[in-house]
Amino acid sequence: MTIAARAEEIGDNLGELDAVVEGEESKIAFNGKYLQDVLQVLEGGQVALETTSSSSPGVLRPVGVENYVHVVMPMFVQW
């Protein structure tokens, strides 16, 4: 999975993560602060990010934990 970040004050950053991806390739934009907030409180090493389209909410679930769901709304970005 490729993650790109852009901040006018700081600049651009590009990173790659090991991931198991199911489905077709897509692009979706989230506010990095909202992703950081949820990832800081989750325990465990793996998180599932489920998306259906670039304008639909993303769902984060810790792998192996059935009683936790976090929903993140996407941002509109002109690619």
CORNOR-V49713 format. One record per helix or strand of 3 or more residues. SS is the DSSP state (hx for helix, st for strand). FROM is the first residue (numbers start at 0). TO is the last residue. Records with the same first field share a line. If there is no record, write none. Layout:
SS = FROM-TO, FROM-TO
This chain:
st = 1-6, 10-15, 46-49, 57-61, 69-71
hx = 31-40
